Amino acid sequence: MAQSPRVVALIMAAGRARRFGSDKRLARLSSGETLLAATLAGTRYAFVERFLVIGRHDEPGRRLADAAGVNSLVAPHAGRGLGFSIADGVAELLRRNSNAEALAVVLGDMPRVAAATYAALVAAAHPGRIVRPDYRRQPGHPVLFGRDFWPALSRLAHPAGARELIVANRQALYPLEVDDPGILLDVDRPGDLARLGYR
């Protein structure tokens, strides 16, 4: 599968996983992989550049990034919620003068997203477009944000993420129907691993 230089991935892994009860990134799947490693593996071929967004003093996160061959970005405000982590990550991309046309916000606890879905999202990317995958009319993740939305993303101040930004820019939303229930499946609690078919 060809990589595209147009889209970078921000893989969000700075949350505290309070509902899981431990560091869910390290939860072992039936394949022997960790949850985060499985998610990272799915992104391997779609993006030419991937960044793992982690919290301050997160040595396990740094080791996971190194093991996967991805860069790590520190989100100083990760403790305030997903939106703040996204803002920190995008602000750092802007500081680094990334020349990408779009970025994908990938949740680190979604190992079932198909590689074909990532490829389809990348193919639909455009600087003025927000690309969201839908499965049977249900919206899922990851969501791609064109370059035009990066400044607004870097100012996010809502713990739930970028939902309000998407609502405010409905004219730019490009729903992409995919045959992939994995875009709806994340892991919040240990029991969710069974729901994904891992336990």
BELFEN-V172679 format. One record per pair of residues at least 6 apart in sequence whose ideal C-beta (glycine too) atoms are under 7 Angstrom apart, sorted by the first residue. I is the first residue (numbers start at 1). J is the second residue. If there is no record, write none. Layout:
i = {I | I}
j = {J | J}
This chain:
i = {1 | 1 | 1 | 1 | 3 | 3 | 3 | 3 | 4 | 4 | 5 | 6 | 6 | 6 | 6 | 7 | 7 | 7 | 7 | 7 | 7 | 7 | 7 | 7 | 8 | 8 | 8 | 8 | 8 | 8 | 8 | 9 | 9 | 9 | 9 | 9 | 9 | 10 | 10 | 10 | 10 | 10 | 10 | 10 | 10 | 11 | 11 | 11 | 11 | 11 | 11 | 11 | 11 | 11 | 12 | 12 | 12 | 12 | 12 | 12 | 12 | 12 | 13 | 13 | 13 | 13 | 13 | 13 | 13 | 14 | 14 | 14 | 14 | 14 | 14 | 15 | 17 | 17 | 19 | 19 | 20 | 20 | 20 | 21 | 23 | 24 | 24 | 24 | 25 | 25 | 25 | 25 | 25 | 26 | 26 | 27 | 27 | 27 | 28 | 29 | 29 | 29 | 29 | 30 | 30 | 35 | 35 | 35 | 36 | 36 | 37 | 38 | 39 | 39 | 39 | 39 | 40 | 40 | 42 | 42 | 42 | 42 | 43 | 43 | 43 | 45 | 46 | 46 | 46 | 46 | 47 | 50 | 51 | 51 | 51 | 51 | 52 | 52 | 52 | 52 | 52 | 53 | 53 | 53 | 53 | 54 | 54 | 54 | 54 | 54 | 55 | 55 | 55 | 55 | 56 | 56 | 61 | 62 | 65 | 65 | 73 | 73 | 75 | 75 | 75 | 75 | 76 | 77 | 77 | 78 | 78 | 80 | 81 | 81 | 82 | 82 | 82 | 83 | 83 | 83 | 83 | 83 | 83 | 83 | 84 | 84 | 84 | 86 | 86 | 86 | 86 | 86 | 87 | 87 | 87 | 87 | 90 | 90 | 90 | 90 | 91 | 93 | 94 | 94 | 101 | 101 | 101 | 101 | 102 | 102 | 102 | 102 | 102 | 102 | 103 | 103 | 104 | 104 | 104 | 105 | 105 | 105 | 105 | 106 | 107 | 107 | 107 | 109 | 109 | 110 | 110 | 110 | 110 | 112 | 112 | 112 | 113 | 113 | 113 | 113 | 114 | 114 | 117 | 117 | 117 | 117 | 120 | 120 | 121 | 121 | 121 | 121 | 121 | 124 | 124 | 124 | 125 | 125 | 125 | 126 | 127 | 127 | 127 | 128 | 128 | 128 | 129 | 129 | 129 | 130 | 130 | 130 | 130 | 130 | 130 | 130 | 130 | 130 | 130 | 131 | 131 | 131 | 131 | 132 | 132 | 132 | 132 | 132 | 133 | 133 | 133 | 133 | 134 | 134 | 134 | 134 | 135 | 135 | 135 | 135 | 135 | 138 | 140 | 140 | 141 | 145 | 149 | 149 | 152 | 153 | 153 | 156 | 156 | 158 | 166 | 185 | 187 | 187 | 193}
j = {45 | 46 | 115 | 119 | 45 | 46 | 47 | 48 | 48 | 122 | 48 | 100 | 101 | 102 | 125 | 47 | 100 | 101 | 102 | 103 | 104 | 122 | 125 | 144 | 47 | 49 | 51 | 93 | 98 | 100 | 103 | 43 | 47 | 50 | 51 | 104 | 106 | 51 | 53 | 86 | 89 | 103 | 104 | 105 | 106 | 39 | 40 | 43 | 50 | 51 | 52 | 53 | 106 | 108 | 53 | 82 | 85 | 86 | 105 | 106 | 107 | 108 | 25 | 36 | 52 | 53 | 54 | 61 | 108 | 53 | 54 | 55 | 75 | 78 | 85 | 82 | 23 | 24 | 188 | 189 | 188 | 189 | 190 | 190 | 60 | 35 | 109 | 187 | 34 | 35 | 36 | 64 | 108 | 34 | 60 | 34 | 35 | 193 | 34 | 35 | 38 | 193 | 198 | 198 | 199 | 109 | 111 | 187 | 64 | 108 | 68 | 111 | 108 | 109 | 110 | 111 | 68 | 70 | 111 | 113 | 115 | 118 | 50 | 106 | 118 | 115 | 115 | 118 | 119 | 122 | 104 | 70 | 70 | 71 | 73 | 89 | 61 | 64 | 65 | 70 | 72 | 73 | 75 | 85 | 89 | 61 | 62 | 72 | 74 | 75 | 61 | 75 | 78 | 79 | 74 | 76 | 72 | 72 | 71 | 72 | 89 | 92 | 84 | 85 | 88 | 89 | 88 | 84 | 88 | 84 | 85 | 159 | 159 | 160 | 159 | 160 | 161 | 156 | 157 | 158 | 159 | 160 | 161 | 162 | 156 | 157 | 159 | 105 | 153 | 156 | 161 | 162 | 153 | 154 | 155 | 156 | 103 | 150 | 153 | 154 | 154 | 103 | 150 | 154 | 125 | 127 | 146 | 147 | 125 | 127 | 144 | 145 | 146 | 147 | 144 | 145 | 121 | 142 | 144 | 142 | 143 | 145 | 162 | 142 | 141 | 142 | 186 | 186 | 187 | 141 | 182 | 185 | 186 | 182 | 185 | 196 | 142 | 180 | 182 | 183 | 180 | 182 | 133 | 178 | 180 | 183 | 176 | 178 | 131 | 133 | 142 | 144 | 176 | 131 | 174 | 176 | 131 | 144 | 146 | 146 | 146 | 147 | 148 | 146 | 148 | 172 | 146 | 172 | 174 | 143 | 144 | 145 | 146 | 149 | 166 | 169 | 172 | 173 | 174 | 143 | 144 | 174 | 176 | 139 | 143 | 173 | 175 | 176 | 140 | 176 | 178 | 183 | 140 | 175 | 176 | 177 | 178 | 180 | 181 | 183 | 184 | 184 | 183 | 184 | 183 | 153 | 165 | 169 | 165 | 162 | 165 | 162 | 165 | 164 | 173 | 196 | 193 | 196 | 199}
